Amino acid sequence: MASNVKATQEKYYDPHDSSLKFVDRQDDLDCFQSRRALMSCGHAVTPMSLSNWCRRLLGQGESRFVCGQSGCNIEWSFAEVCKMALLTPEEKEYFEKAMASNANSRYFDTKSCPKCKSCVPRKNPSNLRVRCILCPANKGQTYKFCWQCLKKWKSSSPRADRCENYNCTNESLRMLKYCPEAIFTSVEGVTGCPSVRACPTCGILLQHSNTGCKNTVCPRCTKEFCFVCLKVTRKCLRTSEEYIACSSGVAPRQRSIPLWQKKLCNNEKQAM
């Protein structure tokens, strides 16, 4: 839903708006030359540069607005963005929908219905049978599909392993089971470590580059963990170092995908 297309409508601050703090310095987000005002974090923006920056964040799947300038991780409220970006009613509606969609995709287990392409959440992680109540082709009846193979559900009862469609397998578990071993070029004394791991926090599959240290940061949940022992980095480094084998050895191949216990911040709850 989100797009990183730049805003095309020209916007300018009202020079008589006493609620804004105008500054005579360069735009911190872009090179627009119109009147500039300060955000709550102290960085200068124009309505155009702020609109484009926030659209870019939405296009990257974000549901919150963070300054992101060098050394600044201040989060702006949606109310501040609406005011400072001079969002039109149409833009505000688009931003709200994009924020809700991104938050839903990031914080809930969702997939696209194979019938109507609607975003459908899975309420029970131990049940592969999912109901889509939005399918217009079913004349008011729910459409049931398999979370694993994304085909029409074939089974007499809910199941957690597979449905009765041909070749319904969990490709993620298959990858964890049969991936080759990693060959670390910079970490001493590590053998027998799978080259693919499921993040211990959110479950996304990651592959080590075989270079650098044994720790990695998950791009999805941003948690840092050791690729070898699967402990969070701070726990691993209590008894080991970044470039030597873990004191607890290599964690065995994972046989299940961790379920992400996600929490929403206030802005994301409001967006939904």
SETOR-100975 format. One line per field, with one value per residue (C-alpha): residue number from 1; residue in one letter; x, y, z. Coordinates in steps of 0.5 Angstrom, whole numbers, plus 500, padded with zeros to 3 digits. Example, Ala and Ser with C-alpha at 12.3 -4.5 7.8 and 13.67 -1.06 7.14 Angstrom:
n = c(1 / 2);
res = c(A / S);
east = c(525 / 527);
north = c(491 / 498);
up = c(516 / 514);
END
This chain:
n = c(1 / 2 / 3 / 4 / 5 / 6 / 7 / 8 / 9 / 10 / 11 / 12 / 13 / 14 / 15 / 16 / 17 / 18 / 19 / 20 / 21 / 22 / 23 / 24 / 25 / 26 / 27 / 28 / 29 / 30 / 31 / 32 / 33 / 34 / 35 / 36 / 37 / 38 / 39 / 40 / 41 / 42 / 43 / 44 / 45 / 46 / 47 / 48 / 49 / 50 / 51 / 52 / 53 / 54 / 55 / 56 / 57 / 58 / 59 / 60 / 61 / 62 / 63 / 64 / 65 / 66 / 67 / 68 / 69 / 70 / 71 / 72 / 73 / 74 / 75 / 76 / 77 / 78 / 79 / 80 / 81 / 82 / 83 / 84 / 85 / 86 / 87 / 88 / 89 / 90 / 91 / 92 / 93 / 94 / 95 / 96 / 97 / 98 / 99 / 100 / 101 / 102 / 103 / 104 / 105 / 106 / 107 / 108 / 109 / 110 / 111 / 112 / 113 / 114 / 115 / 116 / 117 / 118 / 119 / 120 / 121 / 122 / 123 / 124 / 125 / 126 / 127 / 128 / 129 / 130 / 131 / 132 / 133 / 134 / 135 / 136 / 137 / 138 / 139 / 140 / 141 / 142 / 143 / 144 / 145 / 146 / 147 / 148 / 149 / 150 / 151 / 152 / 153 / 154 / 155 / 156 / 157 / 158 / 159 / 160 / 161 / 162 / 163 / 164 / 165 / 166 / 167 / 168 / 169 / 170 / 171 / 172 / 173 / 174 / 175 / 176 / 177 / 178 / 179 / 180 / 181 / 182 / 183 / 184 / 185 / 186 / 187 / 188 / 189 / 190 / 191 / 192 / 193 / 194 / 195 / 196 / 197 / 198 / 199 / 200 / 201 / 202 / 203 / 204 / 205 / 206 / 207 / 208 / 209 / 210 / 211 / 212 / 213 / 214 / 215 / 216 / 217 / 218 / 219 / 220 / 221 / 222 / 223 / 224 / 225 / 226 / 227 / 228 / 229 / 230 / 231 / 232 / 233 / 234 / 235 / 236 / 237 / 238 / 239 / 240 / 241 / 242 / 243 / 244 / 245 / 246 / 247 / 248 / 249 / 250 / 251 / 252 / 253 / 254 / 255 / 256 / 257 / 258 / 259 / 260 / 261 / 262 / 263 / 264 / 265 / 266 / 267 / 268 / 269 / 270 / 271 / 272);
res = c(M / A / S / N / V / K / A / T / Q / E / K / Y / Y / D / P / H / D / S / S / L / K / F / V / D / R / Q / D / D / L / D / C / F / Q / S / R / R / A / L / M / S / C / G / H / A / V / T / P / M / S / L / S / N / W / C / R / R / L / L / G / Q / G / E / S / R / F / V / C / G / Q / S / G / C / N / I / E / W / S / F / A / E / V / C / K / M / A / L / L / T / P / E / E / K / E / Y / F / E / K / A / M / A / S / N / A / N / S / R / Y / F / D / T / K / S / C / P / K / C / K / S / C / V / P / R / K / N / P / S / N / L / R / V / R / C / I / L / C / P / A / N / K / G / Q / T / Y / K / F / C / W / Q / C / L / K / K / W / K / S / S / S / P / R / A / D / R / C / E / N / Y / N / C / T / N / E / S / L / R / M / L / K / Y / C / P / E / A / I / F / T / S / V / E / G / V / T / G / C / P / S / V / R / A / C / P / T / C / G / I / L / L / Q / H / S / N / T / G / C / K / N / T / V / C / P / R / C / T / K / E / F / C / F / V / C / L / K / V / T / R / K / C / L / R / T / S / E / E / Y / I / A / C / S / S / G / V / A / P / R / Q / R / S / I / P / L / W / Q / K / K / L / C / N / N / E / K / Q / A / M);
east = c(500 / 505 / 509 / 516 / 513 / 515 / 509 / 508 / 503 / 507 / 507 / 509 / 509 / 505 / 510 / 504 / 504 / 506 / 506 / 512 / 519 / 522 / 530 / 534 / 539 / 539 / 533 / 536 / 532 / 533 / 535 / 528 / 529 / 522 / 521 / 524 / 521 / 524 / 521 / 521 / 528 / 531 / 532 / 529 / 524 / 520 / 513 / 515 / 522 / 518 / 512 / 517 / 521 / 515 / 513 / 520 / 519 / 512 / 515 / 520 / 515 / 515 / 509 / 513 / 516 / 523 / 528 / 533 / 538 / 546 / 545 / 538 / 533 / 527 / 520 / 515 / 508 / 503 / 500 / 506 / 507 / 500 / 502 / 509 / 508 / 501 / 498 / 492 / 486 / 487 / 494 / 492 / 488 / 493 / 498 / 493 / 492 / 499 / 501 / 496 / 498 / 505 / 504 / 499 / 504 / 510 / 507 / 502 / 502 / 499 / 499 / 495 / 489 / 490 / 483 / 482 / 489 / 486 / 491 / 489 / 492 / 493 / 490 / 492 / 499 / 498 / 493 / 494 / 487 / 485 / 479 / 478 / 471 / 473 / 473 / 467 / 467 / 464 / 457 / 458 / 461 / 468 / 474 / 479 / 486 / 492 / 497 / 503 / 502 / 497 / 492 / 484 / 484 / 484 / 483 / 477 / 479 / 485 / 492 / 499 / 503 / 500 / 494 / 492 / 494 / 500 / 507 / 504 / 511 / 514 / 519 / 522 / 523 / 526 / 531 / 533 / 534 / 538 / 542 / 549 / 554 / 557 / 564 / 567 / 573 / 574 / 571 / 576 / 574 / 567 / 565 / 558 / 554 / 548 / 549 / 541 / 538 / 531 / 532 / 531 / 526 / 522 / 523 / 525 / 530 / 537 / 544 / 551 / 555 / 561 / 565 / 566 / 564 / 559 / 554 / 548 / 543 / 536 / 533 / 526 / 526 / 533 / 535 / 542 / 544 / 550 / 549 / 553 / 550 / 543 / 544 / 543 / 549 / 550 / 549 / 554 / 559 / 559 / 563 / 566 / 568 / 566 / 571 / 572 / 568 / 562 / 563 / 556 / 558 / 554 / 546 / 543 / 539 / 533 / 526 / 521 / 520 / 520 / 514 / 514 / 511 / 510 / 508 / 505 / 507 / 502 / 502 / 502 / 495 / 492 / 494 / 490);
north = c(500 / 505 / 509 / 512 / 517 / 524 / 529 / 533 / 539 / 545 / 547 / 553 / 555 / 561 / 567 / 569 / 563 / 564 / 557 / 556 / 557 / 559 / 559 / 562 / 556 / 550 / 545 / 538 / 533 / 536 / 542 / 546 / 553 / 555 / 558 / 553 / 551 / 547 / 540 / 538 / 535 / 541 / 540 / 545 / 542 / 545 / 542 / 539 / 536 / 533 / 530 / 527 / 524 / 521 / 518 / 515 / 512 / 509 / 506 / 502 / 499 / 504 / 506 / 511 / 517 / 518 / 524 / 519 / 525 / 524 / 522 / 524 / 518 / 523 / 520 / 525 / 524 / 524 / 530 / 534 / 531 / 533 / 540 / 541 / 537 / 541 / 535 / 535 / 531 / 526 / 526 / 525 / 519 / 516 / 516 / 513 / 507 / 506 / 507 / 502 / 497 / 497 / 496 / 490 / 487 / 488 / 486 / 481 / 474 / 476 / 473 / 475 / 471 / 467 / 469 / 476 / 478 / 481 / 482 / 476 / 475 / 468 / 468 / 461 / 460 / 452 / 452 / 452 / 453 / 460 / 464 / 470 / 473 / 479 / 474 / 478 / 471 / 467 / 470 / 472 / 465 / 465 / 462 / 457 / 457 / 453 / 458 / 454 / 452 / 458 / 454 / 452 / 448 / 441 / 437 / 435 / 438 / 444 / 442 / 444 / 440 / 441 / 440 / 435 / 439 / 436 / 438 / 442 / 443 / 448 / 451 / 455 / 448 / 445 / 450 / 450 / 442 / 442 / 448 / 447 / 449 / 456 / 457 / 462 / 466 / 470 / 466 / 461 / 454 / 454 / 448 / 445 / 451 / 451 / 457 / 459 / 461 / 463 / 469 / 467 / 473 / 474 / 467 / 471 / 466 / 469 / 467 / 469 / 472 / 468 / 474 / 479 / 477 / 471 / 476 / 479 / 484 / 482 / 487 / 485 / 486 / 489 / 484 / 482 / 475 / 470 / 466 / 460 / 459 / 463 / 467 / 474 / 478 / 481 / 474 / 470 / 475 / 474 / 468 / 468 / 473 / 476 / 472 / 466 / 460 / 460 / 457 / 453 / 450 / 451 / 451 / 445 / 446 / 449 / 444 / 450 / 457 / 462 / 466 / 473 / 476 / 483 / 489 / 496 / 503 / 508 / 511 / 504 / 502 / 509 / 508 / 501);
up = c(500 / 502 / 496 / 496 / 490 / 492 / 493 / 487 / 490 / 492 / 499 / 503 / 510 / 512 / 514 / 519 / 523 / 530 / 532 / 528 / 529 / 523 / 521 / 516 / 515 / 510 / 510 / 514 / 510 / 503 / 498 / 498 / 498 / 501 / 508 / 513 / 520 / 526 / 528 / 535 / 535 / 532 / 525 / 520 / 514 / 509 / 508 / 502 / 504 / 510 / 506 / 502 / 508 / 511 / 504 / 504 / 511 / 509 / 503 / 507 / 511 / 517 / 521 / 525 / 523 / 526 / 524 / 522 / 521 / 523 / 531 / 531 / 533 / 535 / 533 / 531 / 533 / 527 / 529 / 528 / 522 / 519 / 522 / 519 / 513 / 511 / 509 / 505 / 507 / 502 / 504 / 511 / 509 / 505 / 511 / 516 / 511 / 510 / 517 / 519 / 513 / 515 / 523 / 521 / 516 / 521 / 528 / 526 / 522 / 516 / 509 / 502 / 501 / 494 / 492 / 493 / 495 / 502 / 508 / 512 / 519 / 523 / 530 / 531 / 530 / 531 / 525 / 518 / 516 / 515 / 514 / 509 / 510 / 505 / 499 / 494 / 490 / 495 / 496 / 503 / 505 / 508 / 504 / 507 / 505 / 507 / 511 / 508 / 501 / 500 / 496 / 498 / 504 / 504 / 510 / 514 / 521 / 523 / 522 / 524 / 520 / 513 / 509 / 504 / 498 / 494 / 496 / 502 / 506 / 510 / 506 / 512 / 516 / 510 / 509 / 516 / 516 / 509 / 508 / 508 / 514 / 514 / 513 / 518 / 515 / 521 / 527 / 530 / 532 / 529 / 525 / 524 / 524 / 519 / 514 / 515 / 522 / 524 / 528 / 535 / 536 / 530 / 526 / 520 / 516 / 516 / 512 / 515 / 510 / 513 / 514 / 520 / 527 / 529 / 531 / 527 / 527 / 525 / 520 / 522 / 529 / 530 / 535 / 535 / 537 / 536 / 529 / 532 / 539 / 538 / 544 / 544 / 543 / 550 / 553 / 549 / 550 / 557 / 556 / 549 / 544 / 537 / 533 / 537 / 538 / 543 / 550 / 549 / 543 / 536 / 537 / 533 / 527 / 529 / 528 / 529 / 527 / 533 / 534 / 535 / 541 / 538 / 542 / 539 / 541 / 542 / 535 / 532 / 536 / 534 / 526 / 527);
END
